[in-house]
Amino acid sequence: MAHRALTSYSLIAMAVATASLGIHAQRTAPGDLEGIWNYATMTPLERPRDLAGKPSLTPAEAADYERQTLERQTATNNTAGPDWWDPGTRFLTNGRTSLIVDPSDGRIPALTPEAQQRAAARTEAGRARGPADGPEDRALNERCLNWSVAGPPMLPGVYNNNVQIVQTRDYVAIASEMIHDARIVPMDGRAHDTVPRWMGDSRGRWEGSTLVVDTTGFTEKTAFRGSTGHLHLVERFTRVDADTVEYRFTAEDPSTWSRAFTGMFPMKKTAGPIYEYACHEGNERSMVGMLRGARAQEPPNQP
């Protein structure tokens, strides 16, 4: 499905953030986040239920967990084998059992009654169609439209957990390796746009040396864990040392969850380069193959 070819993300991001937007390139921001960062980790978003009450594991427990997880991923991941995976996906971050740090149980808060009804309706609608009656039945990542790794919020996957940040005076560009998505974040205090977008509408500001990115205006097509267009996401990027940026996000959607929740993980400096993930919009060849395969598996028409 995907072919990896070297490309210059520095030139792409800078061209988008400067030439296309007609801004000055000098940086006057309080924090320095420029560079390529890797956020690979084996730590799951939510704490497994069998690890309830254990926010972190001992080194021995962590090694056993990592071994079992790697064995499971090797057997079940159909997109690419371990040779493709980022090294960080083979380890827990500081032995942590969840990326979620609030609530303290490391779990996404309970769904609202409204969200439970939406989930039930989606399940019922799915029963009326096959898994590949048409391209719309396939996941967005299979159609090369959107991957959760790129976010927002960014969420670690088994590979392509790289992001390049380019700063200018009036904008910050956040370019993801996965499906080469890029967010251009205005820093001039303008109001949010009213047009819904796949990755939402982001606005940035500085709180000391922390970059705060406030995003609204999502569509339900890219629902984050069942969220609606009411999702409000706040991300915080803080440079904690020469090689580390702390990434923290808080997600809130009163139509979906009983309360807001926060996740956090480190992003590590990497020399790069970032490689193109050539997953072309629509994924035409693979999509045709999946739909043909689904037709071949269907029982013959009865007289």
N, C-alpha and C positions, 0 to 999 in steps of 0.2 A: 504493500500500500504506500509506503513512504520510502523516498530515496533521500539520502543525506548528502548534501553538497555544500562545500565551504562558501560562505557569503560573508560580507562585511557588515555586521550589525551596527558597528560604530557609525559607518557612513549612512546606513538606512535610518537609524534613530536620529542622528544629527540632522540629516536632510529633512526629515519630517518635522523635527522640533524647531528648525531654524528657517530653512529656505521656504518650505511650504507654508509656514505660519508667519513668515516675515518678521522675526523677532531678532533682538540682539543676542549674541552668543556669550557675552560675559556673565560670569556667575557671581552673584552677590548673596547667595543663600547662606544661612547660618551653619548648615550641616553639609558635610561632604559625603555623599552617597554614591558618587560616580564609580562605575566599574561593573564587572560581571560577578554575579553572586550565585552560589549553588545552595539550594535548600532541601537537598535529598535527606530523607530519614526513614527508618522503618517504623517509627512511632506512629500509631494510628491516630486519626482525628479523635475518635471516642475511645474511652477505656473499655477494654473487653469486660463483659459482665463477670467472667470468672476471675478477674483481677480487681473486683470491687474492694475499695478501701486501701488499695496499694498504688499510690501516685508514682512510685518508682520501684525498680527491682534491684536486688543485689547483683553484683557482677556475675555470679554463677547463674542466678535466675535469668538475667538478661541474655547470657550466652545461650541458654537452653531455649528461651523464647525466640531468639534470632534464628537458631538452627531450625526450629519447627516451622517458623514463618517462611524461611527461605525454601524449605522443602515443599511447602504448600504452594508458594508462588511459582516455583519452577514447574510444578505439575499442572497448574491451572492457568497461567498467563499465556494467552494465545497470540498476542501481538508481537512479542519479541522475547528472546531467551536471555538468560543472565548475562551473556556477553555484552548486551546493550545497556544493562542497568547501571545507574550511578552507584559508585561505591557506598555512598551514604545510605542507600536503601537497604544495605545489609546490616545496619546497626540501629539500635535504639539511641535516641538523643539523651545522653546523661541518664540512661536507664529509665526514662519517663515512659509511662504507660498510656499517655494521651497527650495530644496537642492542646486540647481544651484545658484551660486552667481555671475557668470560672463558668459554671458551678464547680465546686470542689470535687464532685464525684466524677468529673471528667466526661460527662455525658451531655449530649444535646438535650435541652429541656423538653418537657412533654409537649406534644402537639395540642393545639387548641381544638375544640369540637369542630370548628369550621375546617381546619386542616385535615382532621380525621375523615370528614365527609368528602373532601376533595380526593384524598388518597383512595377511599373506597370507590369513588366514581371512576378514577383512573383504572383501578383494577377491573372493575366491571366492564369498562369500555374495551380494555385489552382482551377480555374473553371473547368479544364479538369479532375480533380480527386475528389473523395469523401474525406471527412474529415478523413477517416480511411480505405482507400483502402489497405494500408499496414502499418507496424510499422513506416516507415520513414515519414509518414504523421502526426504523433503525435509529440507534442513538446518534446524538449530534457528533460525537467523536468519530463514529464510523463513517459519517458523511463529511468529515473534515470541516466542520463548521465551528466547533468550540470544544475545548477540553478544560476540565476543572483544574488541571495543573496550572493553567495560565491565570485562572481566576477572573475577576476578584470574588472572594479572597483566593489567594494562591494556596494550593494544597499539594503537598508532595506526592509524586507518583513514583513508579519504578524507574523511569528514565526521563531525560530532558527537563530536569529541575533547575534550569539556568535562566537567569533574568539579567538583563543589562539595564542600568539606570544611567540616563544622560540628563544633566542639569543645565538649564540656562536661567537667565534672570527671571523670565516670566512663565516658564513651563518646565515640567519634569516629564521626560519620556520613560516609560516602563515597558521594555520590549522583552517578550517571553520567547524562549526557544521553541516551546511546544506550539506548533501551528503558526509560528511567527506572528502572534497577536501583539499589538502595541497599544498602550494607552497613552494619550497625550493629556497631561493634567495641567490645566491653567492654574497659575499661582497669583492671579491679579485680583482676587476677591469677587469675581463676577458671580451672579446667581446661577443656580442649576438650570439646565435646559429642561424643557417640558416634553421633549420627544424621547420615548423609551428606547433603550439601546440594549444590544445583546450583553455588553459588558458594563452597562450602566453609564451614568454621567458623573465623572469624577471632578472634584475640585480640591485643590491642595492649599495648605498653609503651613507655616512653621510655628511650632511651640518649642522655643529654645532651639536645640539642635535636632529635634525630632520632626520629621516630615509627617504631617497628618493628611491623609487622603480620605475625603468624605464623598461617598458614592451613593446616589439614588437613581431613580429612573430605569430600573431593570425591567426586562420583559419576563413573562412567565415561561417563555421557551427555554431560557437558561436558568431555570429555577434551581437555587442552591438549597439542597436538602428539603425540597418541597416548598420553598418560599414563593411569594407572590411578587407582583410589581411594587408592593409596599416595602420591600426589603430596604433597610438602611444599613449601610456598611461603613465602618470607620476603621481604616488601617493606619498603623503607626510604624514608621521605619526609624530606628535609632542606632546610630553607629556607636558601638560599645567599646571597640578596640580596632586596631589596624586591619584585622582580618575578619571582623564579625559585625553584622547588622542584626539587631533584634527586630523581628517582624511580629507584630501583634495586630490582631483584627477582632472587632466586636460586631456581631451580626444581630440585628433586631428586626422583627417582623411580627407585630401583634396579631396579624391574621394567621400566623403559622405556629409560633412558639409561645409558651406561657411566660417566657422571660427572655431577655437578651443573654448571649453567651460569648465568651472570649477564648480565642486560641492564640498560641504563641510558640514560635520556634526560631532558631538562629539561621541566618544566611551567611555562608562562608565565602570569603574572597577566593576567586579562582582566576587563573591567568587566561582561561579561554583557549582558543576562540570559540564563539558560539557557532554551531553548524545549522544550516537550514534544515528544517523538518518539512520536506516537500509533500505535504498532505494537501492536495489541491481541492479547492472547494467543490463539493459534490461527490468527490471520490468515485468518479464515473466508472472506471474499470472494475473496481472491487464491488461497487453497488450493483452493476449488471450481473456479476458473478453470484452475489448473494441472492438476488431476486430470482435468477434462473435456477439456482440450487433449491430455493424454497418451492418453486413450481415443480421441480422434478420430484420432490419429496411428498407432494400432495397426492392423495389417492386419485385414481382415474375417475372421470365422470361416470356416474351410474346411468344406465338407460332409463 
